[in-house]
Amino acid sequence: MGKYILTLDQGTTSSRAILFDRAQNLVSTAQKELRQIYPKEGWVEHDPMEIWASQYAVMMEVLAQSGVKPRDLAAIGVANQRETTVVWERATGTPVYNAICWQCRRTAEEVDRLKADGLTDHIRRVTGLLPDAYFSATKLKWILDKVDPRRERARRGELLFGTVDCWLVWKLTDGAAHVTDATNASRTMLYDIHRGCWDDTLLDVLDIPREMLPQVVECSGVVGHADISGIKVPIAGMAGDQQAALFGQTCFSPGEAKNTYGTGCFLLMNTGTVPCESRNGLLTTIAMARKGEVQYALEGSAFTGGAVIQWLRDELGLISEAPEAEGVAASVPNTGGVYLVPAFTGLGAPHWDMYARGCLVGLTRGTGRAHIVRAAQESIAYQVRDLVAAMEKDTGLPLTTLSADGGASRDGFLLQFQADILGCGVRRPVTRETTALGAACLAGLAVGFWRDTDELRQLWRQDALFTPQIEPEHREKLLAGWHKAVGRSLDWAER
């Protein structure tokens, strides 16, 4: 058996390849930024061929720079940005349109029509989701309306649909495998998470031919082989990025939760083999499908997490590099009453307002650069706190410790403020690339690289633990100001 697991981690802003050894050490990594395409206000796209080219390039780069040979690979795991929608020609592998990113809001009016037609309860009951332009279903309908309005090619199976995991595996296997895993399927707003199949009602309503849909497989198991320099390497792990991070944080039991601080913020709590229906604006989703068992999770998503720091850098020019935000934020004792609500593409859970927009409030003549940077940092933690509060109401379980990962988890100021505003501990692992690690673990378990989940727990290592440092009364005052600011951002855009 090979000595390493290779993870392909295709994200919203970059494609990465990471090699792990048996001790879960990060042996080598390669990364390439992904171009963001904004055709209109609120529209976000990626070039599917650029997704593939960048992912293939970093896969070969990480092997070249590490000296690891393809024959040394035990398996490949795939983690991906979820909901992003790709349609391509079966015969040529040519995308028919750009990938519509999960952040894109172009189908908000279509979602409003679904709600007006009384489908909210059906969507909630069957898919675990709330009707929103965030998910794949209406993006897929939009592409079909544009390129195949009569659905003739799609019904003949000439056009294929997939989320990014599906697209990458199809390319890696040279078209031999048209599959998606259960976690990604559960994010399309087309999949029955209880019966484990595509939902006929939603396919009919959106006029989506079943012939173009991928086969749904478990997250851990060999689904095909990638030919790397003549060596056939099994593709044995697949999961959406947030479910992969939940697994990588060893949240295998009900009540265990993690938050990924990436482009967005994504909080997931494992609820076990019984789905928990939220009454507080959260989503019920599949956490993992493995060995014939499905585990579920509650999920809350904040669309703009670390992206607000990119905004400070790229659009406002308040910082030159993202890591600079930590020191700038810490240079002032507070925000001076300033709150930033980064609802640039609407608000996710628990508000689910597609028409919310960003706002900066509480400005005075004394407001400076550092106050705005700090307000941006704090906005990430406030959004996570709103998700935790909703999750605690749904489950009746107080969160005692939150596992943190993602690029922004390196920021000590952010995680300390997160612990302060949550009133509980926040733990950060030594291996912060938990999305990639989770996909590696799923692949490794499938081929016997690791024995079982008990071994994975033993391998997990803590880097830092942040504990609350403020008084409860101060916490409540800060939260009251935040919720007042959120109220200013709701229902802002013209319908």
C-alpha positions as CSV (number, residue, x, y, z in Angstrom):
1,M,0.0,0.0,0.0
2,G,1.1,3.6,-0.7
3,K,2.5,5.8,2.0
4,Y,0.4,8.9,1.4
5,I,-3.1,10.2,0.8
6,L,-3.5,12.9,-1.8
7,T,-6.4,15.4,-1.2
8,L,-7.7,17.6,-4.0
9,D,-9.4,20.6,-2.2
10,Q,-11.2,22.7,-4.7
11,G,-12.4,25.9,-3.0
12,T,-14.2,29.1,-4.0
13,T,-11.0,31.2,-4.4
14,S,-8.4,28.6,-5.0
15,S,-7.6,25.0,-5.9
16,R,-5.2,23.1,-3.7
17,A,-3.5,19.7,-3.5
18,I,-2.3,18.4,-0.1
19,L,-0.3,15.2,0.8
20,F,-0.8,13.6,4.2
21,D,1.1,10.7,5.7
22,R,-0.1,8.1,8.2
23,A,0.5,10.4,11.2
24,Q,-1.7,13.0,9.4
25,N,1.3,15.3,8.9
26,L,0.9,17.7,6.1
27,V,3.8,16.6,3.9
28,S,3.4,19.0,1.0
29,T,0.9,21.5,-0.4
30,A,0.4,23.4,-3.6
31,Q,-2.2,26.1,-4.3
32,K,-3.4,28.2,-7.3
33,E,-5.9,31.0,-7.1
34,L,-9.1,30.8,-9.0
35,R,-10.4,33.7,-11.0
36,Q,-13.7,35.2,-9.8
37,I,-16.1,36.3,-12.6
38,Y,-18.8,38.9,-11.9
39,P,-20.9,39.4,-15.1
40,K,-23.5,41.5,-13.3
41,E,-24.2,42.8,-9.8
42,G,-24.9,39.8,-7.6
43,W,-23.7,37.3,-10.2
44,V,-20.7,35.1,-9.4
45,E,-19.2,32.5,-11.9
46,H,-16.1,30.4,-12.3
47,D,-14.7,28.9,-15.5
48,P,-15.1,25.1,-15.2
49,M,-12.1,24.4,-17.3
50,E,-10.0,26.7,-15.1
51,I,-11.3,24.8,-12.1
52,W,-10.0,21.6,-13.7
53,A,-6.8,23.0,-15.1
54,S,-5.8,24.6,-11.8
55,Q,-6.7,21.5,-9.8
56,Y,-4.7,19.2,-12.1
57,A,-1.8,21.6,-12.1
58,V,-1.5,21.7,-8.3
59,M,-1.9,17.9,-8.1
60,M,1.1,17.5,-10.4
61,E,3.0,20.3,-8.6
62,V,2.6,18.8,-5.1
63,L,3.9,15.5,-6.4
64,A,6.9,17.1,-8.2
65,Q,7.9,19.3,-5.3
66,S,7.6,16.6,-2.7
67,G,9.3,13.9,-4.7
68,V,6.4,11.5,-4.0
69,K,5.7,9.1,-6.9
70,P,2.2,8.2,-8.0
71,R,2.9,4.6,-6.9
72,D,3.4,6.0,-3.4
73,L,-0.3,7.2,-3.2
74,A,-2.7,4.9,-1.4
75,A,-5.8,6.9,-2.5
76,I,-7.2,10.3,-3.5
77,G,-9.8,12.2,-1.6
78,V,-11.8,15.1,-3.0
79,A,-13.3,18.0,-1.1
80,N,-15.1,20.8,-2.9
81,Q,-16.9,24.1,-2.8
82,R,-20.6,23.0,-2.6
83,E,-23.7,24.1,-4.5
84,T,-21.6,25.5,-7.4
85,T,-23.2,24.2,-10.6
86,V,-21.6,22.8,-13.7
87,V,-23.3,21.5,-16.9
88,W,-21.2,19.9,-19.7
89,E,-21.4,17.8,-22.8
90,R,-21.1,14.1,-22.3
91,A,-19.4,13.5,-25.7
92,T,-16.8,16.3,-25.5
93,G,-16.4,17.2,-21.9
94,T,-17.0,20.8,-22.8
95,P,-18.9,23.0,-20.3
96,V,-21.9,24.7,-21.9
97,Y,-21.8,27.7,-19.6
98,N,-19.6,29.0,-16.8
99,A,-20.0,27.3,-13.4
100,I,-22.5,29.3,-11.4
101,C,-21.0,29.8,-7.9
102,W,-22.8,29.1,-4.7
103,Q,-22.5,32.8,-3.9
104,C,-24.5,33.8,-7.0
105,R,-27.9,35.4,-6.4
106,R,-29.2,35.5,-10.0
107,T,-32.0,33.0,-9.4
108,A,-33.6,34.8,-6.4
109,E,-36.8,35.6,-8.4
110,E,-37.1,31.9,-9.3
111,V,-36.8,31.0,-5.7
112,D,-39.6,33.5,-4.9
113,R,-41.8,31.8,-7.5
114,L,-41.2,28.4,-5.7
115,K,-42.2,30.0,-2.4
116,A,-45.3,31.6,-4.0
117,D,-46.3,28.2,-5.5
118,G,-46.4,26.7,-1.9
119,L,-43.3,24.5,-2.2
120,T,-41.4,25.8,0.9
121,D,-42.8,23.0,3.1
122,H,-42.1,20.3,0.6
123,I,-38.5,21.5,0.1
124,R,-37.9,21.7,3.8
125,R,-39.4,18.3,4.5
126,V,-37.7,16.4,1.7
127,T,-34.3,18.1,1.3
128,G,-33.8,19.6,4.8
129,L,-33.2,23.0,3.1
130,L,-34.9,26.3,2.8
131,P,-35.7,27.6,-0.6
132,D,-32.8,29.9,-1.6
133,A,-30.7,30.8,-4.6
134,Y,-27.7,29.5,-2.6
135,F,-28.4,25.9,-3.7
136,S,-27.9,24.2,-7.0
137,A,-31.4,23.5,-8.2
138,T,-32.4,26.9,-9.6
139,K,-28.9,27.5,-10.9
140,L,-29.2,24.3,-13.0
141,K,-32.6,25.4,-14.2
142,W,-31.2,28.8,-15.2
143,I,-28.4,27.1,-17.3
144,L,-30.8,24.8,-19.0
145,D,-33.2,27.6,-19.8
146,K,-30.3,29.4,-21.5
147,V,-28.6,26.6,-23.4
148,D,-31.3,23.9,-23.8
149,P,-34.7,25.5,-23.1
150,R,-36.7,22.5,-24.5
151,R,-34.5,20.1,-22.6
152,E,-34.1,17.9,-25.6
153,R,-30.3,17.4,-25.2
154,A,-30.6,16.9,-21.5
155,R,-33.3,14.3,-21.9
156,R,-31.1,12.4,-24.3
157,G,-28.4,12.3,-21.7
158,E,-26.1,14.5,-23.9
159,L,-25.7,17.1,-21.1
160,L,-24.5,16.2,-17.7
161,F,-25.0,18.1,-14.4
162,G,-22.7,18.0,-11.4
163,T,-21.4,20.0,-8.5
164,V,-17.6,20.5,-8.5
165,D,-16.8,17.1,-6.9
166,C,-18.7,15.4,-9.7
167,W,-17.0,17.5,-12.4
168,L,-13.5,16.8,-11.0
169,V,-14.1,13.0,-10.7
170,W,-15.5,12.9,-14.2
171,K,-12.4,14.6,-15.5
172,L,-10.0,12.5,-13.4
173,T,-11.6,9.3,-14.6
174,D,-11.7,10.5,-18.2
175,G,-15.5,10.4,-18.2
176,A,-15.8,6.9,-16.7
177,A,-17.5,8.0,-13.4
178,H,-20.4,10.4,-13.3
179,V,-21.0,10.4,-9.5
180,T,-21.6,12.7,-6.6
181,D,-21.5,11.8,-2.9
182,A,-24.4,12.0,-0.6
183,T,-23.2,15.2,1.1
184,N,-23.0,17.2,-2.1
185,A,-26.3,15.7,-3.3
186,S,-27.9,17.0,-0.1
187,R,-27.0,20.5,-1.1
188,T,-28.6,20.6,-4.5
189,M,-32.2,21.2,-3.2
190,L,-33.2,18.2,-5.4
191,Y,-32.3,15.3,-3.2
192,D,-34.5,13.5,-0.7
193,I,-32.2,13.1,2.3
194,H,-34.5,10.6,4.0
195,R,-35.1,8.2,1.1
196,G,-31.7,8.7,-0.5
197,C,-32.9,9.6,-4.0
198,W,-33.6,12.5,-6.4
199,D,-37.0,13.9,-5.7
200,D,-39.5,13.6,-8.6
201,T,-41.6,16.6,-7.5
202,L,-38.8,19.0,-7.5
203,L,-37.4,17.7,-10.8
204,D,-40.8,18.1,-12.4
205,V,-41.4,21.6,-11.0
206,L,-38.0,22.8,-12.2
207,D,-38.1,20.8,-15.5
208,I,-34.8,19.1,-14.8
209,P,-34.3,15.8,-16.7
210,R,-33.3,12.9,-14.5
211,E,-31.0,11.7,-17.3
212,M,-28.5,14.4,-16.7
213,L,-28.1,13.7,-12.9
214,P,-25.1,11.8,-11.4
215,Q,-25.3,8.6,-9.4
216,V,-25.2,9.3,-5.7
217,V,-22.5,7.3,-3.8
218,E,-21.2,7.1,-0.2
219,C,-18.5,9.4,1.0
220,S,-15.9,6.7,1.7
221,G,-15.4,4.1,-1.0
222,V,-13.6,3.6,-4.3
223,V,-15.6,5.3,-7.1
224,G,-13.0,5.2,-9.9
225,H,-9.3,5.6,-10.7
226,A,-7.2,8.5,-11.8
227,D,-4.4,7.8,-14.2
228,I,-1.3,9.7,-13.0
229,S,1.7,9.1,-15.1
230,G,0.4,5.6,-16.0
231,I,-0.4,4.7,-12.4
232,K,-4.0,4.0,-11.5
233,V,-4.8,5.7,-8.2
234,P,-8.1,5.0,-6.5
235,I,-10.4,7.9,-5.9
236,A,-11.8,6.8,-2.5
237,G,-13.2,9.8,-0.6
238,M,-15.6,12.5,-1.6
239,A,-17.4,15.1,0.5
240,G,-18.5,18.7,0.4
241,D,-16.0,21.0,2.0
242,Q,-17.9,21.6,5.2
243,Q,-18.9,18.0,5.8
244,A,-15.2,17.0,5.1
245,A,-14.1,19.5,7.8
246,L,-16.6,18.1,10.3
247,F,-15.1,14.7,9.7
248,G,-11.5,16.1,9.8
249,Q,-12.3,17.6,13.2
250,T,-13.3,14.1,14.4
251,C,-16.9,15.3,15.1
252,F,-18.2,11.7,14.8
253,S,-20.7,11.8,17.6
254,P,-24.0,13.7,18.1
255,G,-23.5,17.2,19.7
256,E,-20.0,17.7,18.4
257,A,-19.6,20.8,16.3
258,K,-17.1,22.7,14.2
259,N,-17.0,26.1,12.4
260,T,-14.9,26.7,9.3
261,Y,-13.7,30.2,8.8
262,G,-13.3,30.3,5.1
263,T,-14.8,32.6,2.4
264,G,-18.0,32.1,4.3
265,C,-18.5,30.7,7.8
266,F,-20.1,27.3,8.1
267,L,-21.1,25.8,11.4
268,L,-22.1,22.1,11.5
269,M,-23.2,20.0,14.4
270,N,-23.4,16.2,14.2
271,T,-26.9,15.1,15.2
272,G,-26.4,11.3,14.6
273,T,-28.5,9.0,12.5
274,V,-31.8,10.9,13.1
275,P,-32.2,14.2,11.2
276,C,-33.1,17.2,13.4
277,E,-35.6,19.6,11.8
278,S,-34.7,23.2,12.6
279,R,-37.3,25.7,13.8
280,N,-34.7,28.5,13.9
281,G,-33.5,29.0,10.4
282,L,-30.9,26.2,10.2
283,L,-30.6,23.5,7.6
284,T,-30.8,19.8,8.0
285,T,-28.2,18.1,5.9
286,I,-26.3,14.9,5.4
287,A,-23.1,14.9,7.4
288,M,-21.7,11.6,6.2
289,A,-22.7,8.4,4.4
290,R,-20.4,5.5,5.1
291,K,-20.7,1.7,5.5
292,G,-24.4,1.8,4.8
293,E,-25.1,4.4,7.5
294,V,-26.1,8.0,7.0
295,Q,-25.4,10.6,9.7
296,Y,-27.1,14.0,9.7
297,A,-26.1,17.5,10.8
298,L,-27.6,20.8,11.5
299,E,-25.9,23.5,9.5
300,G,-25.8,27.3,9.6
301,S,-24.1,29.3,6.9
302,A,-22.8,32.9,6.9
303,F,-22.2,33.8,3.3
304,T,-19.4,36.3,4.0
305,G,-16.8,35.2,6.5
306,G,-13.1,35.6,5.6
307,A,-14.4,37.3,2.4
308,V,-14.9,40.5,4.4
309,I,-11.2,40.6,5.1
310,Q,-10.6,40.3,1.3
311,W,-13.0,43.1,0.8
312,L,-11.0,45.3,3.3
313,R,-7.9,44.5,1.2
314,D,-9.1,44.5,-2.4
315,E,-12.0,47.0,-2.4
316,L,-11.2,49.5,0.4
317,G,-7.4,49.2,0.6
318,L,-7.4,49.3,4.4
319,I,-4.9,46.5,4.6
320,S,-2.3,45.2,2.2
321,E,-2.5,41.5,3.2
322,A,-5.2,39.5,5.0
323,P,-3.0,38.6,8.0
324,E,-2.5,42.3,8.7
325,A,-6.1,42.6,9.9
326,E,-5.2,40.8,13.2
327,G,-2.7,43.4,14.3
328,V,-4.8,46.4,13.1
329,A,-7.9,45.1,14.9
330,A,-5.9,44.6,18.1
331,S,-4.5,48.1,18.0
332,V,-7.7,49.6,19.3
333,P,-9.5,48.5,22.5
334,N,-12.9,48.3,20.7
335,T,-14.7,49.5,17.6
336,G,-15.9,52.7,19.1
337,G,-19.5,51.6,18.6
338,V,-19.0,50.7,14.9
339,Y,-20.7,47.6,13.5
340,L,-20.2,46.2,10.0
341,V,-22.8,43.8,8.7
342,P,-21.2,42.1,5.6
343,A,-24.4,41.1,3.8
344,F,-22.8,41.6,0.4
345,T,-24.8,38.7,-1.2
346,G,-27.6,38.6,1.3
347,L,-27.8,37.0,4.7
348,G,-27.8,33.2,5.3
349,A,-28.9,31.4,8.5
350,P,-30.8,32.2,10.6
351,H,-32.2,35.2,8.6
352,W,-32.3,33.8,5.1
353,D,-32.8,37.2,3.5
354,M,-31.7,37.3,-0.1
355,Y,-32.4,41.0,-0.2
356,A,-30.2,42.1,2.7
357,R,-27.2,44.1,1.9
358,G,-24.1,45.2,3.7
359,C,-24.1,48.2,6.0
360,L,-21.5,50.1,8.2
361,V,-23.2,51.8,11.1
362,G,-22.2,53.8,14.3
363,L,-19.7,56.0,12.5
364,T,-18.5,59.1,14.3
365,R,-15.9,61.8,13.5
366,G,-13.4,59.8,15.6
367,T,-13.9,56.5,13.6
368,G,-10.6,55.4,12.0
369,R,-9.2,52.7,9.9
370,A,-8.5,50.4,12.8
371,H,-12.1,50.7,14.1
372,I,-13.5,49.6,10.7
373,V,-11.0,46.7,10.4
374,R,-11.9,45.5,13.9
375,A,-15.6,45.8,13.1
376,A,-15.0,43.6,10.1
377,Q,-13.2,41.0,12.2
378,E,-15.9,41.0,14.9
379,S,-18.6,40.7,12.2
380,I,-17.4,37.2,11.5
381,A,-17.6,36.1,15.1
382,Y,-21.1,37.7,15.6
383,Q,-22.5,35.8,12.6
384,V,-21.1,32.5,14.1
385,R,-22.6,33.4,17.4
386,D,-26.1,33.8,15.8
387,L,-25.7,30.4,14.2
388,V,-24.7,28.8,17.6
389,A,-27.7,30.4,19.3
390,A,-30.1,28.9,16.7
391,M,-28.4,25.5,17.0
392,E,-28.7,25.5,20.8
393,K,-32.4,26.3,20.5
394,D,-33.0,23.5,18.0
395,T,-31.1,20.8,19.9
396,G,-31.5,21.9,23.5
397,L,-27.8,21.3,24.0
398,P,-25.5,24.1,25.1
399,L,-22.3,24.2,23.1
400,T,-19.3,23.7,25.4
401,T,-16.5,23.8,22.9
402,L,-16.3,24.8,19.3
403,S,-13.7,23.4,16.9
404,A,-12.3,26.0,14.6
405,D,-10.7,25.6,11.2
406,G,-10.2,27.3,7.9
407,G,-7.8,30.0,6.7
408,A,-9.0,32.7,9.1
409,S,-8.6,30.4,12.2
410,R,-5.0,31.4,12.2
411,D,-6.2,34.8,13.5
412,G,-5.8,34.8,17.3
413,F,-7.8,38.1,17.6
414,L,-10.7,36.6,15.8
415,L,-10.8,33.3,17.8
416,Q,-10.4,35.1,21.1
417,F,-13.3,37.4,20.3
418,Q,-15.3,34.4,19.1
419,A,-14.8,32.7,22.5
420,D,-15.7,36.0,24.2
421,I,-18.9,36.5,22.3
422,L,-19.9,32.8,22.5
423,G,-19.1,32.4,26.2
424,C,-17.4,29.0,25.6
425,G,-14.1,27.6,24.5
426,V,-12.8,27.6,21.0
427,R,-10.2,24.9,20.1
428,R,-7.9,25.1,17.1
429,P,-6.2,21.9,15.8
430,V,-2.5,21.6,14.8
431,T,-3.7,20.6,11.3
432,R,-5.8,23.5,10.3
433,E,-6.5,22.1,6.8
434,T,-9.3,20.0,8.2
435,T,-11.4,20.1,5.0
436,A,-8.5,18.4,3.1
437,L,-7.8,16.2,6.1
438,G,-11.4,15.0,6.3
439,A,-11.4,14.0,2.6
440,A,-8.1,12.2,3.2
441,C,-9.5,10.4,6.2
442,L,-12.5,9.2,4.2
443,A,-10.3,8.0,1.4
444,G,-7.8,6.4,3.8
445,L,-10.6,4.5,5.7
446,A,-11.9,3.1,2.4
447,V,-8.6,1.5,1.4
448,G,-7.4,0.5,4.9
449,F,-4.8,3.3,5.2
450,W,-6.3,4.0,8.7
451,R,-8.1,1.4,10.7
452,D,-11.1,3.2,12.0
453,T,-12.5,6.4,13.5
454,D,-11.0,5.6,16.9
455,E,-7.5,5.8,15.3
456,L,-8.5,9.1,13.7
457,R,-9.5,10.5,17.1
458,Q,-6.1,9.5,18.6
459,L,-4.3,11.3,15.8
460,W,-6.1,14.6,16.2
461,R,-4.0,17.2,18.0
462,Q,-4.9,20.5,19.6
463,D,-2.8,23.7,18.8
464,A,-4.6,26.3,21.0
465,L,-7.7,26.7,23.3
466,F,-9.3,30.1,23.6
467,T,-11.5,30.8,26.6
468,P,-13.9,33.7,27.3
469,Q,-12.3,36.8,28.8
470,I,-15.3,39.2,29.1
471,E,-18.1,39.6,31.5
472,P,-21.6,38.3,30.5
473,E,-23.1,41.8,30.8
474,H,-20.6,43.3,28.4
475,R,-21.3,40.4,26.0
476,E,-25.0,41.1,26.0
477,K,-24.4,44.8,25.3
478,L,-22.2,44.0,22.3
479,L,-24.8,41.5,21.0
480,A,-27.6,44.0,21.3
481,G,-25.7,46.5,19.2
482,W,-25.0,43.8,16.6
483,H,-28.6,42.8,16.3
484,K,-29.6,46.4,15.9
485,A,-27.2,46.8,13.1
486,V,-28.4,43.6,11.4
487,G,-31.9,45.0,11.5
488,R,-30.7,47.9,9.3
489,S,-29.4,45.6,6.6
490,L,-32.5,43.4,6.1
491,D,-34.7,43.6,3.1
492,W,-32.6,46.4,1.5
493,A,-32.3,45.5,-2.1
494,E,-35.1,46.3,-4.6
495,R,-37.2,43.2,-5.4
